[in-house]
Amino acid sequence: MPEITGYAEIAAHYRQQIQNGTLRPGDTMPSLRQVCEQFGVAQTTANRAYRMLKMEGLTLPKSGVGTVVTGPISNNISNRVLLHESTGSALDGGESSRILEVGTTGADELVAPRLDVAPGTPVHVRRRLVSRNGVPVHLSSSYYPAYVIAVTPELTEPVSTGGSRELAAERLGVAQKQVLEEVTSRLATEPEKTTLGLTAGDVIVTQVVRTVILEDDRVVEVAVKVAGGATILRWSTFLSPEREARQ
């Protein structure tokens, strides 16, 4: 292995192993001593690398065991926007997206007010299952108004675009401005249990309703994300204005 001396490079090494499935949820990470021996660094360097992974939500300390890989992770929208900017895809390493359904549906009481349309108004829907290394992470249903579909007809096809919302914003010529994410817990429906591979009788799922607003104050997407209790919904918010400005 090439010589690696920085904590950021060590963190990147293990991050890649977690993302590509070499290290899976529940696996125990190498001890700090093993990291020091493998990379020839001081314990302070190894500790900083592990602290970085913990802050990213990839690992957790477990009493009597050491550091373990966390459960399946579903990134929030800011992570996906940054991913799309840097890679051209909103999917993280090890993630895959399978389209389950595309079509037109009447906006229900959850979607209609967020798209600012009357209940029953026809809107386009794309349902997909996002998995990480073959393990279902979340079920997502994205709803788009007519003006979005008019400029992005690709969204009517059962093919993953790698960034539907980003494509729509680009075609409309207006940048994304902000997102409102509303988080609740509820019982899973039978179709959700089947799709996510949840086998218990009554299963609690986390639902995130995401409304994405453009710079001109139009809504580009309302998405309803459903994840099982083992999935970690990850947010990272900078509290320093200077750091936020650099993102």
C-alpha positions, -999 to 999 in steps of 0.1 A, spaced: 0 0 0 13 35 -8 25 55 22 -4 74 38 5 98 66 -24 122 69 -55 116 90 -77 128 60 -62 101 38 -67 74 64 -103 85 68 -108 84 30 -93 49 29 -119 35 54 -147 57 40 -142 40 6 -143 6 23 -176 14 40 -191 28 9 -181 -1 -14 -193 -27 11 -159 -41 21 -168 -29 56 -205 -35 62 -230 -22 89 -221 -38 123 -185 -47 113 -159 -38 138 -133 -13 126 -95 -20 131 -83 -8 165 -63 25 167 -32 4 174 -38 -16 142 -43 17 122 -11 31 136 8 -1 126 -7 -3 91 -1 33 82 29 41 103 13 71 121 10 83 156 -21 75 176 -32 111 175 -34 109 137 -53 77 138 -77 91 164 -84 122 142 -92 100 112 -116 80 133 -132 111 147 -138 123 111 -156 91 103 -177 94 134 -186 130 126 -197 119 91 -221 93 107 -202 64 92 -190 48 125 -200 48 162 -181 37 194 -195 6 210 -187 -2 246 -167 -34 250 -162 -37 212 -145 -7 198 -156 13 167 -183 -2 145 -197 7 111 -232 22 115 -264 9 98 -274 18 63 -272 56 57 -295 78 37 -278 111 28 -298 143 30 -303 167 1 -273 189 7 -250 159 5 -266 148 -27 -264 183 -43 -226 184 -35 -223 148 -49 -240 159 -81 -218 189 -85 -186 169 -80 -195 136 -98 -225 143 -120 -246 119 -99 -265 124 -67 -258 88 -57 -231 80 -32 -205 53 -35 -221 19 -33 -256 33 -38 -280 22 -66 -314 35 -76 -341 12 -91 -372 29 -106 -403 12 -94 -430 33 -111 -434 64 -132 -467 80 -141 -494 106 -133 -514 107 -101 -537 131 -84 -519 152 -58 -531 140 -23 -535 160 9 -498 156 17 -484 167 -17 -510 192 -30 -504 220 -5 -466 217 -9 -469 219 -47 -494 247 -42 -521 229 -63 -556 218 -56 -561 182 -43 -565 159 -71 -545 180 -96 -525 156 -119 -488 156 -111 -460 134 -122 -446 108 -98 -414 88 -98 -410 60 -72 -377 44 -67 -358 22 -42 -324 33 -32 -300 6 -19 -265 6 -6 -244 -25 -15 -276 -44 -22 -293 -35 11 -325 -14 8 -320 21 23 -351 40 15 -381 42 -7 -386 76 -24 -416 91 -42 -409 123 -61 -437 145 -73 -432 171 -100 -456 199 -113 -464 202 -150 -439 230 -157 -410 207 -146 -421 178 -168 -425 202 -197 -387 209 -197 -375 175 -185 -395 148 -204 -368 123 -194 -386 122 -160 -415 104 -176 -392 74 -185 -384 46 -161 -347 53 -162 -325 68 -135 -312 102 -144 -287 103 -115 -301 137 -105 -336 145 -116 -340 176 -95 -307 190 -106 -316 183 -143 -350 201 -139 -334 231 -122 -308 233 -150 -334 231 -177 -355 258 -160 -325 280 -158 -330 286 -121 -308 274 -92 -321 256 -62 -325 279 -32 -337 260 -2 -353 228 11 -378 222 38 -376 187 53 -404 175 76 -397 144 96 -423 121 112 -426 85 123 -455 62 114 -464 26 108 -452 11 75 -478 1 49 -477 -35 36 -462 -24 2 -435 -4 20 -426 -34 42 -424 -56 11 -402 -32 -8 -379 -24 21 -376 -60 32 -392 -54 66 -406 -85 81 -420 -77 115 -457 -73 120 -459 -37 130 -429 -17 118 -422 19 125 -407 38 96 -393 73 94 -409 96 68 -392 127 54 -413 150 33 -389 173 13 -400 204 -5 -373 219 -28 -377 256 -38 -359 274 -66 -345 309 -65 -377 322 -82 -397 306 -54 -413 279 -75 -413 244 -62 -392 220 -83 -399 188 -63 -418 174 -34 -403 141 -23 -416 116 3 -388 94 16 -396 64 38 -368 45 56 -369 16 81 -357 21 117 -323 6 110 -315 33 84 -297 63 97 -310 96 82 -279 117 81 -277 155 83 -247 177 88 -252 214 94 -224 239 98 -230 264 126 -202 287 115 -214 312 88 -179 313 74 -178 275 69 -214 275 55 -204 301 30 -175 280 17 -198 250 9 
